[in-house]
Amino acid sequence: MSILEIALASQIWARRHEKRQLEFLENDGLKILQRVAFAFLAFTLLIAGLNIAAGRPQTLAQRSVSVMVTGR
């Protein structure tokens, strides 16, 4: 290997093994919030899709109407 190849390999190895400083930035908080919101939305849509595919969409309006009708 030439000196240039050794230097390049050494630089790559050093970058892979360097430890990042753990500091919290404002952008990190926004990214975390966006990821949580996206995961919640995706999970909600997944559950809604499964309920529709099963032929039993469940909504709060349907439950409250059935409770009011049976209560009278």
Backbone bond lengths (Angstrom), bond angles and torsions (degrees), N, CA, C in turn:
res aa  C-N    CA-C-N  psi(-1)  N-CA   C-N-CA  omega(-1)  CA-C   N-CA-C  phi
1 M - - - 1.451 - - 1.520 108.90 -
2 S 1.299 112.70 144.43 1.460 116.79 178.02 1.530 109.79 -81.85
3 I 1.295 115.34 169.62 1.466 120.51 -179.49 1.528 110.04 -63.67
4 L 1.331 116.85 -36.32 1.466 120.73 179.59 1.531 110.81 -64.87
5 E 1.329 117.20 -42.11 1.468 120.33 178.68 1.522 111.45 -65.47
6 I 1.321 117.34 -39.51 1.467 121.07 177.90 1.523 110.50 -65.03
7 A 1.332 116.76 -41.94 1.460 120.38 179.35 1.520 111.09 -65.10
8 L 1.327 117.01 -41.45 1.462 121.31 179.12 1.528 110.98 -65.81
9 A 1.321 117.17 -44.28 1.463 120.64 178.07 1.522 110.76 -63.41
10 S 1.312 117.00 -38.77 1.458 121.06 178.39 1.526 111.06 -64.99
11 Q 1.327 116.63 -40.60 1.469 121.15 178.71 1.530 110.43 -65.13
12 I 1.318 117.63 -43.52 1.466 121.44 178.65 1.524 110.25 -62.64
13 W 1.321 117.20 -45.07 1.464 120.63 179.52 1.524 110.87 -62.09
14 A 1.318 117.32 -41.55 1.463 121.21 -179.22 1.526 111.30 -65.08
15 R 1.320 117.29 -40.64 1.473 119.55 179.26 1.518 111.67 -67.69
16 R 1.309 117.56 -35.38 1.471 120.03 179.56 1.525 111.86 -69.87
17 H 1.310 116.80 -29.11 1.461 120.38 -174.78 1.527 114.25 -105.01
18 E 1.327 117.88 4.77 1.460 118.40 178.32 1.531 109.24 -78.32
19 K 1.280 116.11 147.38 1.460 120.85 -178.14 1.518 108.71 -97.14
20 R 1.318 113.87 132.19 1.461 118.95 179.01 1.516 109.67 -79.69
21 Q 1.312 114.80 147.18 1.451 119.08 175.29 1.520 108.55 -76.45
22 L 1.313 115.75 137.16 1.451 120.42 -179.80 1.520 109.27 -93.00
23 E 1.295 115.53 93.56 1.452 119.71 175.92 1.524 107.07 -127.65
24 F 1.301 115.97 141.19 1.453 121.61 -176.56 1.523 109.10 -94.78
25 L 1.295 115.60 121.92 1.452 121.12 178.03 1.518 109.66 -106.16
26 E 1.321 116.87 160.69 1.459 120.78 -179.83 1.528 110.67 -62.46
27 N 1.322 116.77 -36.00 1.464 120.45 178.85 1.520 111.22 -64.52
28 D 1.325 117.63 -32.83 1.458 120.47 178.86 1.523 110.64 -63.43
29 G 1.317 117.06 -41.37 1.466 120.72 178.67 1.511 112.03 -63.10
30 L 1.321 116.62 -40.60 1.463 120.13 178.37 1.529 111.42 -66.72
31 K 1.333 116.07 -38.39 1.465 119.31 177.98 1.521 110.97 -64.48
32 I 1.327 116.21 -42.17 1.466 120.26 179.28 1.522 110.37 -63.31
33 L 1.329 116.55 -43.98 1.463 120.85 179.31 1.524 111.10 -62.94
34 Q 1.318 117.27 -41.62 1.461 120.37 178.28 1.523 111.40 -64.63
35 R 1.321 117.25 -39.86 1.463 119.97 -179.74 1.522 111.57 -67.99
36 V 1.327 116.91 -38.51 1.466 120.15 178.06 1.525 109.80 -66.26
37 A 1.334 116.69 -43.56 1.464 120.30 179.18 1.531 110.83 -63.41
38 F 1.322 117.02 -41.27 1.460 120.36 178.60 1.529 111.19 -64.85
39 A 1.319 117.12 -42.19 1.464 120.55 179.44 1.528 110.61 -64.41
40 F 1.327 116.88 -41.47 1.470 120.56 178.54 1.523 110.57 -63.69
41 L 1.334 117.00 -44.34 1.458 121.13 179.47 1.525 110.92 -63.78
42 A 1.316 116.89 -43.83 1.464 120.57 179.60 1.520 111.11 -63.48
43 F 1.326 117.06 -42.14 1.468 120.20 179.14 1.522 110.80 -65.15
44 T 1.341 117.02 -41.26 1.454 121.20 178.99 1.525 110.83 -62.69
45 L 1.334 116.53 -44.40 1.460 119.69 178.38 1.522 111.65 -65.71
46 L 1.318 117.44 -36.06 1.460 120.55 177.40 1.520 111.30 -62.74
47 I 1.328 116.69 -46.88 1.463 120.54 179.62 1.527 110.59 -63.83
48 A 1.341 116.79 -42.61 1.468 120.48 178.72 1.529 110.61 -62.29
49 G 1.331 116.62 -42.35 1.456 120.38 178.47 1.518 112.46 -63.79
50 L 1.319 117.09 -39.84 1.461 120.31 177.93 1.522 111.54 -66.43
51 N 1.342 116.86 -39.04 1.464 120.00 177.62 1.520 111.57 -65.91
52 I 1.336 116.86 -39.69 1.462 119.67 178.25 1.523 110.34 -67.57
53 A 1.330 117.15 -40.78 1.466 120.93 178.94 1.521 111.02 -64.38
54 A 1.328 117.13 -31.49 1.460 120.54 179.05 1.530 111.12 -80.43
55 G 1.328 117.47 -7.99 1.455 120.83 177.50 1.507 113.67 82.56
56 R 1.298 118.01 20.51 1.462 120.33 -179.98 1.526 110.56 -139.46
57 P 1.322 116.29 71.93 1.460 117.71 177.01 1.524 110.27 -66.03
58 Q 1.297 116.98 129.69 1.459 121.41 -177.46 1.517 108.89 -110.78
59 T 1.309 115.20 123.27 1.452 120.02 176.51 1.510 108.35 -128.47
60 L 1.289 116.38 159.93 1.461 120.98 179.05 1.511 111.16 -66.46
61 A 1.324 117.59 -33.82 1.466 120.63 -178.31 1.527 110.50 -64.71
62 Q 1.306 118.78 -41.23 1.461 120.87 -179.87 1.517 111.25 -66.21
63 R 1.315 117.35 -39.72 1.464 119.85 -179.77 1.529 111.14 -67.74
64 S 1.333 117.31 -42.09 1.455 118.99 -176.78 1.526 111.14 -69.37
65 V 1.328 117.80 -33.38 1.462 120.15 177.84 1.514 109.71 -67.89
66 S 1.309 118.39 -43.25 1.461 120.10 -178.55 1.528 111.01 -66.41
67 V 1.318 117.96 -33.27 1.456 120.81 178.21 1.516 110.39 -70.15
68 M 1.342 117.06 -39.43 1.452 120.15 -179.79 1.518 110.82 -68.98
69 V 1.325 118.46 -37.86 1.468 121.66 -179.93 1.507 109.88 -67.50
70 T 1.309 118.71 -43.73 1.463 120.48 -178.93 1.524 111.35 -72.63
71 G 1.333 117.10 -25.21 1.460 120.09 -179.40 1.509 113.08 -73.59
72 R 1.308 119.14 -24.66 1.471 122.17 -179.11 1.451 111.50 -80.34
